[in-house]
Amino acid sequence: MIDDTTFWTLTILLGIGTFLIRFSFLGFFGRRQLPDWAVLHLKYVGVGVLPAMVTPLVLWPQATGGETEPARIIAALVTFLVALRLSVTGALVAGMGTLYLMQALL
């Protein structure tokens, strides 16, 4: 286990580091318009990062010891399909509702 002093020192340093990274980008480009190619690429960051974070949690959840659970797969599919037709909020509500319903039924 890590001691308190090391934990808080590391937490503060990481916070300062991430702030400086974000501020450097906003400081350099805050008042300028980004080139079209950069804006196009930045639009795909969320689309690429979110599935990369969610997929392992759906396929190998820690709550089940890493075993795939049908309720999570069904909820992920419902979330994806609703996201194609409705909004992000609708997809989240439908996915959570499906997950809870499937866990209660299975």
C-alpha contacts under 8 A as a table, 3 or more apart, distances in Angstrom:
res1	aa1	res2	aa2	distance
2	I	6	T	6.71
2	I	7	F	6.41
3	D	6	T	5.63
3	D	7	F	6.25
4	D	7	F	5.06
4	D	8	W	6.14
5	T	8	W	5.40
5	T	9	T	6.02
6	T	9	T	5.15
6	T	10	L	6.00
7	F	10	L	5.26
7	F	11	T	6.05
8	W	11	T	4.92
8	W	12	I	6.03
9	T	12	I	5.32
9	T	13	L	6.14
10	L	13	L	5.13
10	L	14	L	6.01
11	T	14	L	5.22
11	T	15	G	6.09
12	I	15	G	5.03
12	I	16	I	6.17
13	L	16	I	5.12
13	L	17	G	6.06
14	L	17	G	4.94
14	L	18	T	6.13
15	G	18	T	5.32
15	G	19	F	6.12
16	I	19	F	5.08
16	I	20	L	6.14
17	G	20	L	5.17
17	G	21	I	6.25
18	T	21	I	5.06
18	T	22	R	6.24
19	F	22	R	5.26
19	F	23	F	5.90
20	L	23	F	4.95
20	L	24	S	5.82
21	I	24	S	5.29
21	I	25	F	6.60
22	R	25	F	5.37
22	R	26	L	6.31
23	F	26	L	5.01
23	F	27	G	5.54
24	S	27	G	4.99
24	S	28	F	6.03
25	F	28	F	5.39
25	F	29	F	6.06
25	F	30	G	7.56
26	L	29	F	5.20
26	L	30	G	4.59
27	G	30	G	5.35
28	F	31	R	7.88
29	F	32	R	5.14
29	F	33	Q	7.13
29	F	34	L	7.10
30	G	33	Q	7.96
34	L	38	A	6.30
34	L	39	V	6.39
35	P	38	A	5.39
35	P	39	V	6.47
36	D	39	V	5.16
36	D	40	L	6.12
37	W	40	L	5.11
37	W	41	H	6.32
38	A	41	H	5.15
38	A	42	L	6.12
39	V	42	L	5.08
39	V	43	K	6.27
40	L	43	K	5.38
40	L	44	Y	7.17
41	H	44	Y	5.56
41	H	45	V	7.02
42	L	45	V	5.32
43	K	46	G	6.93
43	K	47	V	7.64
44	Y	47	V	5.05
44	Y	48	G	6.09
45	V	48	G	5.24
45	V	49	V	5.97
46	G	49	V	5.12
46	G	50	L	5.77
47	V	50	L	5.94
47	V	51	P	6.97
48	G	51	P	6.11
48	G	52	A	6.52
49	V	52	A	5.11
49	V	53	M	6.29
50	L	53	M	5.22
50	L	54	V	6.13
51	P	54	V	5.02
51	P	55	T	5.63
52	A	55	T	5.80
52	A	56	P	7.44
53	M	56	P	6.68
53	M	57	L	7.34
54	V	57	L	5.26
54	V	58	V	6.30
55	T	58	V	5.14
55	T	59	L	6.08
56	P	59	L	5.17
56	P	60	W	5.46
56	P	61	P	6.95
57	L	60	W	5.56
57	L	61	P	4.68
57	L	62	Q	7.32
58	V	61	P	5.79
58	V	68	T	7.46
58	V	72	R	5.76
58	V	73	I	6.49
58	V	76	A	7.29
59	L	66	G	7.79
59	L	67	E	7.51
59	L	68	T	5.21
59	L	69	E	7.45
59	L	72	R	7.71
59	L	73	I	7.24
60	W	64	T	7.81
60	W	65	G	7.68
60	W	66	G	4.25
60	W	67	E	5.48
60	W	68	T	5.41
61	P	64	T	5.74
61	P	65	G	6.66
61	P	66	G	4.98
61	P	67	E	6.68
61	P	68	T	6.96
62	Q	65	G	5.00
62	Q	66	G	5.19
63	A	66	G	7.28
64	T	67	E	5.63
64	T	68	T	7.61
64	T	69	E	7.60
68	T	72	R	7.86
68	T	73	I	7.96
69	E	72	R	5.64
69	E	73	I	6.69
70	P	73	I	5.11
70	P	74	I	6.15
71	A	74	I	5.26
71	A	75	A	6.11
71	A	98	T	7.90
71	A	99	L	5.82
71	A	102	M	5.08
71	A	103	Q	5.95
71	A	106	L	7.43
72	R	75	A	5.04
72	R	76	A	6.05
72	R	99	L	6.09
73	I	76	A	5.13
73	I	77	L	6.26
74	I	77	L	5.14
74	I	78	V	6.20
74	I	98	T	7.47
74	I	99	L	7.47
74	I	102	M	7.93
75	A	78	V	5.11
75	A	79	T	6.07
75	A	94	A	7.94
75	A	95	G	4.96
75	A	96	M	7.08
75	A	98	T	5.18
75	A	99	L	4.98
75	A	102	M	7.86
76	A	79	T	5.04
76	A	80	F	6.16
76	A	95	G	6.37
77	L	80	F	5.09
77	L	81	L	6.17
78	V	81	L	5.15
78	V	82	V	6.03
78	V	91	A	7.68
78	V	94	A	6.85
78	V	95	G	5.88
78	V	98	T	7.29
79	T	82	V	5.28
79	T	83	A	6.01
79	T	91	A	4.77
79	T	92	L	6.42
79	T	94	A	6.09
79	T	95	G	4.54
80	F	83	A	5.10
80	F	84	L	6.43
80	F	91	A	6.99
81	L	84	L	5.24
81	L	85	R	6.74
81	L	91	A	7.86
82	V	85	R	5.21
82	V	86	L	5.65
82	V	87	S	7.49
82	V	90	G	6.83
82	V	91	A	5.04
82	V	94	A	7.18
83	A	86	L	5.34
83	A	87	S	5.62
83	A	88	V	5.81
83	A	90	G	7.08
83	A	91	A	4.87
84	L	87	S	7.75
86	L	90	G	6.11
86	L	91	A	7.02
87	S	90	G	5.10
87	S	91	A	6.18
88	V	91	A	5.02
88	V	92	L	6.21
89	T	92	L	5.14
89	T	93	V	6.20
90	G	93	V	5.21
90	G	94	A	5.99
91	A	94	A	5.13
91	A	95	G	5.90
92	L	95	G	5.11
92	L	96	M	6.05
93	V	96	M	5.27
93	V	97	G	5.96
94	A	97	G	5.11
94	A	98	T	5.97
95	G	98	T	5.12
95	G	99	L	6.07
96	M	99	L	5.06
96	M	100	Y	6.20
97	G	100	Y	5.30
97	G	101	L	6.05
98	T	101	L	5.05
98	T	102	M	5.90
99	L	102	M	5.20
99	L	103	Q	6.07
100	Y	103	Q	5.15
100	Y	104	A	6.19
101	L	104	A	5.13
101	L	105	L	6.17
102	M	105	L	5.03
102	M	106	L	5.79
103	Q	106	L	5.37
